[in-house]
Amino acid sequence: MAGNVVNLNRFKKKKQREEKAKQANVNRVKHGRNKAQKEGERADRERAARLLEGHKLDETVAPSEEPKEPEEPIEK
């Protein structure tokens, strides 16, 4: 009647390690990016920022003023 004796602690720990490894693989696929992808996204953000900056109006140039009406009528 004596069968193989299994240490349940080892079995539980092994199962937990396997589950953590499985979850880690899922997270790597879901969230992980390689260096080239990170650099490409950074370059895209910088390019977009430069493009936006180039389209901004220059605030040092005074906007065209509309002619003002004279405050008092001019008499001749």
TITORZA-994757 format. One record per residue: residue number from 1; x, y, z of N, C-alpha, C, O, CB in turn. Coordinates in pm, 1 decimal. Glycine has a CB too. Example, Ala and Ser with C-alpha at 12.3 -4.5 7.8 and 13.67 -1.06 7.14 Angstrom:
TITORZA-994757
+-----+----------+----------+----------+----------+----------+----------+----------+----------+----------+----------+----------+----------+----------+----------+----------+
: num :      n.u :      n.v :      n.w :     ca.u :     ca.v :     ca.w :      c.u :      c.v :      c.w :      o.u :      o.v :      o.w :     cb.u :     cb.v :     cb.w :
+-----+----------+----------+----------+----------+----------+----------+----------+----------+----------+----------+----------+----------+----------+----------+----------+
:   1 :   1319.0 :   -569.0 :    780.0 :   1230.0 :   -450.0 :    780.0 :   1320.0 :   -330.0 :    780.0 :   1423.6 :   -331.9 :    846.5 :   1130.8 :   -447.3 :    904.6 :
:   2 :   1285.0 :   -225.0 :    708.0 :   1367.0 :   -106.0 :    714.0 :   1290.0 :      3.0 :    787.0 :   1340.9 :    113.8 :    803.9 :   1408.4 :    -59.8 :    572.5 :
+-----+----------+----------+----------+----------+----------+----------+----------+----------+----------+----------+----------+----------+----------+----------+----------+
***
This chain:
TITORZA-994757
+-----+----------+----------+----------+----------+----------+----------+----------+----------+----------+----------+----------+----------+----------+----------+----------+
: num :      n.u :      n.v :      n.w :     ca.u :     ca.v :     ca.w :      c.u :      c.v :      c.w :      o.u :      o.v :      o.w :     cb.u :     cb.v :     cb.w :
+-----+----------+----------+----------+----------+----------+----------+----------+----------+----------+----------+----------+----------+----------+----------+----------+
:   1 :     78.4 :   -118.8 :      0.0 :      0.0 :      0.0 :      0.0 :     83.3 :    126.3 :      0.0 :     30.0 :    235.3 :    -20.4 :    -89.6 :     -0.8 :    115.4 :
:   2 :    204.9 :    114.8 :     21.1 :    289.1 :    233.8 :     24.3 :    316.6 :    279.3 :   -118.0 :    386.1 :    212.0 :   -194.2 :    421.8 :    206.5 :     99.9 :
:   3 :    261.3 :    393.4 :   -152.1 :    283.3 :    449.4 :   -284.8 :    395.3 :    552.3 :   -280.3 :    468.3 :    561.9 :   -181.7 :    154.1 :    512.7 :   -339.2 :
:   4 :    407.7 :    626.9 :   -385.1 :    507.9 :    733.3 :   -387.6 :    466.0 :    844.7 :   -293.2 :    352.4 :    892.0 :   -296.1 :    527.4 :    787.9 :   -531.2 :
:   5 :    558.8 :    884.5 :   -211.0 :    532.8 :    991.6 :   -117.1 :    566.1 :   1124.0 :   -186.2 :    675.3 :   1141.4 :   -240.3 :    615.5 :    973.2 :     14.5 :
:   6 :    470.9 :   1215.9 :   -183.4 :    489.1 :   1344.9 :   -248.5 :    487.3 :   1453.2 :   -142.6 :    397.4 :   1459.0 :    -58.8 :    379.7 :   1370.2 :   -355.6 :
:   7 :    587.9 :   1538.5 :   -147.8 :    592.1 :   1650.3 :    -54.7 :    500.6 :   1760.4 :   -109.3 :    529.8 :   1820.4 :   -212.7 :    739.3 :   1702.6 :    -34.6 :
:   8 :    391.7 :   1786.0 :    -40.4 :    292.0 :   1881.9 :    -88.5 :    346.4 :   2024.5 :    -94.5 :    306.1 :   2102.3 :   -180.9 :    169.4 :   1877.9 :      0.7 :
:   9 :    437.0 :   2059.3 :     -4.1 :    494.7 :   2194.0 :     -6.8 :    571.5 :   2217.0 :   -136.1 :    559.5 :   2323.0 :   -197.5 :    587.1 :   2215.8 :    114.0 :
:  10 :    649.9 :   2119.0 :   -177.6 :    725.1 :   2131.3 :   -302.6 :    629.3 :   2140.9 :   -421.0 :    650.6 :   2220.0 :   -512.9 :    821.2 :   2011.4 :   -320.6 :
:  11 :    525.6 :   2061.4 :   -418.2 :    427.4 :   2062.2 :   -525.9 :    359.2 :   2199.1 :   -535.5 :    344.5 :   2253.8 :   -644.9 :    322.5 :   1951.3 :   -503.9 :
:  12 :    317.4 :   2254.5 :   -420.6 :    251.3 :   2385.2 :   -418.9 :    345.1 :   2495.2 :   -467.7 :    304.9 :   2581.3 :   -545.9 :    201.3 :   2417.9 :   -277.6 :
:  13 :    469.0 :   2492.1 :   -421.9 :    565.1 :   2594.3 :   -461.7 :    594.8 :   2586.7 :   -612.2 :    606.4 :   2688.9 :   -679.9 :    695.1 :   2579.1 :   -380.9 :
:  14 :    606.7 :   2464.8 :   -662.1 :    632.9 :   2447.3 :   -804.7 :    515.9 :   2500.6 :   -886.3 :    536.3 :   2566.2 :   -988.5 :    658.3 :   2298.9 :   -837.8 :
:  15 :    394.9 :   2473.2 :   -842.4 :    275.5 :   2519.2 :   -912.1 :    269.3 :   2672.6 :   -910.4 :    236.0 :   2734.2 :  -1011.6 :    148.2 :   2458.8 :   -847.5 :
:  16 :    301.1 :   2734.1 :   -796.1 :    301.0 :   2879.7 :   -785.5 :    404.7 :   2941.6 :   -879.0 :    376.8 :   3041.7 :   -944.9 :    328.1 :   2922.7 :   -640.8 :
:  17 :    524.3 :   2882.5 :   -885.2 :    629.0 :   2932.9 :   -975.0 :    584.2 :   2927.3 :  -1120.4 :    607.5 :   3020.8 :  -1197.0 :    758.3 :   2852.5 :   -957.0 :
:  18 :    520.2 :   2817.4 :  -1157.8 :    472.7 :   2802.5 :  -1295.4 :    365.2 :   2905.6 :  -1328.4 :    364.7 :   2962.2 :  -1437.7 :    418.3 :   2661.2 :  -1317.8 :
:  19 :    274.1 :   2930.2 :  -1233.9 :    168.8 :   3029.3 :  -1255.9 :    227.5 :   3169.4 :  -1267.5 :    184.3 :   3248.1 :  -1351.7 :     65.9 :   3024.4 :  -1142.3 :
:  20 :    326.3 :   3201.1 :  -1183.0 :    390.5 :   3332.3 :  -1189.8 :    465.0 :   3349.6 :  -1322.3 :    463.1 :   3457.3 :  -1381.7 :    487.3 :   3350.8 :  -1071.5 :
:  21 :    529.8 :   3244.0 :  -1367.3 :    601.3 :   3249.9 :  -1495.3 :    503.9 :   3271.4 :  -1610.5 :    531.7 :   3348.1 :  -1702.7 :    682.5 :   3120.9 :  -1518.0 :
:  22 :    390.5 :   3204.0 :  -1604.8 :    287.5 :   3220.5 :  -1707.9 :    236.6 :   3364.4 :  -1709.7 :    223.6 :   3424.6 :  -1816.3 :    170.2 :   3122.6 :  -1684.0 :
:  23 :    207.8 :   3419.4 :  -1591.5 :    159.4 :   3557.0 :  -1581.7 :    266.3 :   3655.5 :  -1628.5 :    234.2 :   3756.1 :  -1691.7 :    117.3 :   3589.0 :  -1437.5 :
:  24 :    392.2 :   3627.6 :  -1598.2 :    500.9 :   3714.4 :  -1642.1 :    509.4 :   3717.6 :  -1794.2 :    532.2 :   3823.3 :  -1853.0 :    634.2 :   3667.7 :  -1582.6 :
:  25 :    491.3 :   3602.7 :  -1857.8 :    493.3 :   3598.7 :  -2004.5 :    378.9 :   3680.2 :  -2062.9 :    397.0 :   3751.3 :  -2161.8 :    485.3 :   3454.0 :  -2054.6 :
:  26 :    261.3 :   3670.2 :  -2002.1 :    146.7 :   3747.9 :  -2049.6 :    175.5 :   3897.1 :  -2034.7 :    146.5 :   3975.2 :  -2125.3 :     18.0 :   3709.4 :  -1971.8 :
:  27 :    232.1 :   3936.6 :  -1921.3 :    263.9 :   4077.3 :  -1897.8 :    370.9 :   4127.2 :  -1993.3 :    364.1 :   4241.5 :  -2038.6 :    309.2 :   4098.0 :  -1754.2 :
:  28 :    469.2 :   4044.7 :  -2024.9 :    574.0 :   4084.7 :  -2119.2 :    515.2 :   4115.2 :  -2256.1 :    552.1 :   4213.2 :  -2320.8 :    680.6 :   3975.0 :  -2131.2 :
:  29 :    424.2 :   4030.5 :  -2298.6 :    361.9 :   4051.4 :  -2429.2 :    271.7 :   4173.9 :  -2425.6 :    267.6 :   4252.6 :  -2520.3 :    281.6 :   3927.1 :  -2471.8 :
:  30 :    200.2 :   4188.7 :  -2316.2 :    102.0 :   4296.3 :  -2305.4 :    168.5 :   4432.5 :  -2288.8 :    126.7 :   4528.7 :  -2353.2 :      8.5 :   4270.0 :  -2188.8 :
:  31 :    269.0 :   4443.1 :  -2205.7 :    327.7 :   4572.6 :  -2169.8 :    469.1 :   4593.9 :  -2220.6 :    515.0 :   4707.8 :  -2228.3 :    327.3 :   4587.6 :  -2022.5 :
:  32 :    536.9 :   4489.9 :  -2254.5 :    677.4 :   4502.6 :  -2288.0 :    700.8 :   4561.5 :  -2425.1 :    627.2 :   4534.0 :  -2519.8 :    743.3 :   4370.2 :  -2279.3 :
:  33 :    804.8 :   4643.2 :  -2434.3 :    848.1 :   4698.1 :  -2562.4 :    998.8 :   4688.7 :  -2565.2 :   1065.1 :   4700.9 :  -2462.2 :    799.2 :   4846.2 :  -2583.1 :
:  34 :   1052.2 :   4667.1 :  -2683.4 :   1197.1 :   4660.7 :  -2691.2 :   1253.6 :   4802.1 :  -2707.7 :   1178.1 :   4898.3 :  -2722.3 :   1242.0 :   4569.2 :  -2808.2 :
:  35 :   1383.8 :   4813.7 :  -2705.4 :   1449.2 :   4944.1 :  -2707.7 :   1418.2 :   5020.3 :  -2836.4 :   1398.3 :   5141.7 :  -2833.0 :   1599.8 :   4927.5 :  -2692.0 :
:  36 :   1414.1 :   4951.1 :  -2948.2 :   1386.0 :   5016.4 :  -3075.6 :   1245.6 :   5076.9 :  -3076.4 :   1225.5 :   5186.6 :  -3128.6 :   1401.4 :   4916.6 :  -3190.9 :
:  37 :   1150.1 :   5006.8 :  -3019.6 :   1013.6 :   5059.5 :  -3013.0 :   1007.3 :   5184.1 :  -2924.3 :    941.4 :   5282.2 :  -2958.7 :    917.1 :   4951.7 :  -2960.1 :
:  38 :   1076.2 :   5179.5 :  -2810.2 :   1077.5 :   5294.9 :  -2720.2 :   1140.8 :   5415.5 :  -2788.1 :   1088.0 :   5526.3 :  -2778.7 :   1153.1 :   5261.6 :  -2590.9 :
:  39 :   1253.5 :   5395.5 :  -2856.6 :   1322.1 :   5504.6 :  -2925.7 :   1234.8 :   5559.3 :  -3038.0 :   1229.6 :   5680.6 :  -3058.6 :   1457.5 :   5457.0 :  -2981.6 :
:  40 :   1166.8 :   5472.2 :  -3110.0 :   1079.3 :   5516.6 :  -3218.3 :    965.0 :   5601.3 :  -3167.4 :    931.6 :   5703.2 :  -3227.8 :   1024.7 :   5398.0 :  -3293.8 :
:  41 :    904.7 :   5560.9 :  -3057.3 :    795.6 :   5638.3 :  -2999.1 :    845.6 :   5772.1 :  -2945.9 :    776.5 :   5873.3 :  -2957.8 :    728.0 :   5559.0 :  -2887.1 :
:  42 :    964.5 :   5773.4 :  -2887.7 :   1022.5 :   5898.3 :  -2838.3 :   1048.2 :   5993.8 :  -2954.9 :   1020.7 :   6113.3 :  -2944.9 :   1153.8 :   5870.9 :  -2760.8 :
:  43 :   1100.9 :   5940.7 :  -3065.3 :   1126.7 :   6023.0 :  -3183.6 :    996.7 :   6077.8 :  -3241.3 :    991.6 :   6192.8 :  -3284.9 :   1201.7 :   5941.8 :  -3290.1 :
:  44 :    892.0 :   5996.3 :  -3241.9 :    762.0 :   6042.7 :  -3291.5 :    707.4 :   6156.4 :  -3205.3 :    654.5 :   6254.6 :  -3257.4 :    661.4 :   5926.5 :  -3294.9 :
:  45 :    720.5 :   6142.7 :  -3072.6 :    672.8 :   6248.8 :  -2983.2 :    750.8 :   6378.1 :  -3006.2 :    691.8 :   6486.1 :  -3010.8 :    685.2 :   6204.8 :  -2835.8 :
:  46 :    883.1 :   6367.8 :  -3020.7 :    965.0 :   6487.0 :  -3043.2 :    930.6 :   6551.7 :  -3177.2 :    923.1 :   6674.1 :  -3187.5 :   1114.6 :   6451.4 :  -3038.3 :
:  47 :    909.9 :   6469.7 :  -3278.8 :    874.8 :   6520.9 :  -3411.6 :    741.1 :   6594.7 :  -3406.0 :    726.6 :   6701.9 :  -3464.9 :    868.4 :   6405.4 :  -3514.7 :
:  48 :    644.0 :   6537.7 :  -3335.6 :    513.6 :   6601.7 :  -3322.0 :    524.7 :   6732.6 :  -3244.4 :    457.7 :   6830.2 :  -3278.0 :    415.0 :   6507.5 :  -3252.6 :
:  49 :    608.0 :   6735.5 :  -3141.6 :    626.7 :   6857.5 :  -3063.2 :    690.4 :   6966.8 :  -3148.7 :    649.6 :   7082.7 :  -3140.7 :    713.6 :   6829.3 :  -2939.0 :
:  50 :    789.8 :   6931.6 :  -3230.4 :    853.6 :   7030.0 :  -3319.1 :    754.0 :   7082.6 :  -3422.6 :    752.3 :   7202.0 :  -3452.6 :    975.9 :   6967.5 :  -3390.2 :
:  51 :    671.7 :   6993.8 :  -3476.5 :    572.5 :   7033.4 :  -3574.8 :    471.9 :   7129.6 :  -3512.7 :    436.2 :   7230.7 :  -3573.2 :    501.1 :   6910.4 :  -3632.0 :
:  52 :    426.9 :   7098.3 :  -3393.3 :    332.5 :   7184.6 :  -3323.6 :    395.9 :   7319.8 :  -3292.8 :    332.6 :   7424.0 :  -3310.1 :    284.0 :   7117.7 :  -3194.4 :
:  53 :    519.3 :   7317.9 :  -3247.9 :    589.6 :   7441.8 :  -3215.0 :    606.7 :   7527.4 :  -3340.0 :    598.5 :   7650.0 :  -3332.4 :    727.1 :   7411.3 :  -3151.5 :
:  54 :    630.0 :   7464.8 :  -3453.9 :    646.4 :   7538.6 :  -3578.5 :    518.0 :   7602.7 :  -3626.6 :    522.8 :   7699.3 :  -3702.8 :    699.2 :   7448.0 :  -3684.7 :
:  55 :    404.2 :   7552.2 :  -3584.7 :    276.7 :   7607.0 :  -3628.3 :    220.1 :   7711.0 :  -3532.3 :    116.1 :   7770.8 :  -3560.1 :    177.9 :   7496.2 :  -3645.8 :
:  56 :    287.2 :   7733.0 :  -3420.1 :    238.0 :   7832.6 :  -3325.9 :    263.2 :   7971.9 :  -3381.3 :    360.9 :   7994.6 :  -3452.6 :    305.1 :   7815.9 :  -3188.0 :
:  57 :    174.4 :   8064.9 :  -3348.1 :    190.8 :   8202.4 :  -3390.5 :    297.7 :   8268.6 :  -3305.9 :    311.8 :   8240.4 :  -3186.9 :     58.3 :   8279.3 :  -3381.0 :
:  58 :    372.0 :   8356.2 :  -3369.0 :    476.0 :   8429.1 :  -3298.7 :    410.3 :   8539.7 :  -3217.4 :    344.3 :   8626.8 :  -3274.1 :    581.4 :   8487.0 :  -3397.6 :
:  59 :    426.9 :   8537.9 :  -3088.2 :    360.1 :   8634.8 :  -3002.0 :    432.6 :   8768.1 :  -2997.0 :    377.4 :   8864.1 :  -2943.0 :    347.3 :   8579.5 :  -2862.9 :
:  60 :    553.3 :   8778.8 :  -3050.7 :    625.8 :   8905.3 :  -3047.5 :    571.5 :   9001.5 :  -3151.7 :    589.8 :   9122.5 :  -3137.7 :    775.0 :   8882.1 :  -3070.0 :
:  61 :    505.9 :   8952.6 :  -3255.2 :    447.4 :   9038.2 :  -3357.6 :    313.3 :   9087.9 :  -3307.6 :    228.5 :   9009.4 :  -3265.3 :    432.2 :   8962.8 :  -3492.8 :
:  62 :    294.4 :   9221.5 :  -3312.9 :    168.9 :   9279.1 :  -3264.6 :     57.8 :   9244.7 :  -3361.8 :     77.0 :   9252.1 :  -3483.2 :    180.7 :   9432.9 :  -3247.0 :
:  63 :    -57.2 :   9207.4 :  -3310.2 :   -169.5 :   9178.4 :  -3399.8 :   -214.8 :   9307.4 :  -3468.1 :   -199.5 :   9416.6 :  -3413.4 :   -287.6 :   9113.3 :  -3321.6 :
:  64 :   -269.7 :   9293.4 :  -3586.0 :   -314.1 :   9412.1 :  -3658.6 :   -425.3 :   9479.3 :  -3579.2 :   -520.1 :   9415.6 :  -3533.5 :   -362.5 :   9375.8 :  -3802.3 :
:  65 :   -409.9 :   9610.2 :  -3564.8 :   -507.3 :   9684.5 :  -3486.1 :   -614.6 :   9739.6 :  -3578.0 :   -586.0 :   9783.2 :  -3689.5 :   -439.6 :   9798.2 :  -3407.0 :
:  66 :   -735.2 :   9737.4 :  -3531.6 :   -845.1 :   9795.3 :  -3607.6 :   -841.9 :   9945.9 :  -3588.1 :   -805.6 :   9994.4 :  -3481.0 :   -982.5 :   9735.8 :  -3563.8 :
:  67 :   -880.0 :  10019.8 :  -3691.7 :   -879.1 :  10165.5 :  -3675.3 :   -975.5 :  10207.5 :  -3565.2 :  -1087.4 :  10157.3 :  -3554.8 :   -915.9 :  10235.3 :  -3807.4 :
:  68 :   -929.4 :  10299.6 :  -3485.1 :  -1011.2 :  10348.4 :  -3374.6 :  -1094.3 :  10466.7 :  -3422.1 :  -1052.0 :  10543.5 :  -3508.5 :   -923.1 :  10388.4 :  -3253.6 :
:  69 :  -1211.5 :  10479.8 :  -3364.9 :  -1293.7 :  10593.9 :  -3395.7 :  -1242.1 :  10712.3 :  -3314.7 :  -1202.3 :  10697.3 :  -3199.1 :  -1443.6 :  10565.0 :  -3366.0 :
:  70 :  -1243.2 :  10827.0 :  -3375.1 :  -1195.9 :  10945.3 :  -3298.0 :  -1286.5 :  10968.5 :  -3178.9 :  -1407.9 :  10949.4 :  -3185.9 :  -1191.6 :  11073.6 :  -3387.3 :
:  71 :  -1225.0 :  11010.0 :  -3070.1 :  -1301.4 :  11032.4 :  -2948.5 :  -1389.9 :  11157.2 :  -2960.6 :  -1504.8 :  11157.4 :  -2916.5 :  -1206.8 :  11045.8 :  -2828.9 :
:  72 :  -1334.6 :  11263.1 :  -3020.9 :  -1411.1 :  11386.0 :  -3039.5 :  -1420.2 :  11415.8 :  -3187.9 :  -1323.1 :  11395.5 :  -3260.7 :  -1346.6 :  11504.9 :  -2963.0 :
:  73 :  -1530.5 :  11461.8 :  -3232.4 :  -1537.6 :  11494.0 :  -3374.5 :  -1441.7 :  11609.4 :  -3409.1 :  -1425.4 :  11704.6 :  -3332.7 :  -1682.5 :  11530.7 :  -3413.9 :
:  74 :  -1380.9 :  11597.3 :  -3523.6 :  -1287.0 :  11700.0 :  -3568.4 :  -1366.2 :  11808.1 :  -3641.5 :  -1441.2 :  11779.0 :  -3734.7 :  -1175.4 :  11639.1 :  -3661.0 :
:  75 :  -1348.8 :  11934.5 :  -3597.9 :  -1420.1 :  12046.2 :  -3659.0 :  -1328.4 :  12118.0 :  -3753.2 :  -1209.9 :  12135.5 :  -3724.5 :  -1474.4 :  12142.6 :  -3553.1 :
:  76 :  -1383.0 :  12160.9 :  -3868.3 :  -1304.0 :  12235.5 :  -3966.1 :  -1365.5 :  12366.5 :  -3993.6 :  -1313.0 :  12443.7 :  -4073.8 :  -1288.5 :  12159.4 :  -4093.7 :
+-----+----------+----------+----------+----------+----------+----------+----------+----------+----------+----------+----------+----------+----------+----------+----------+
***
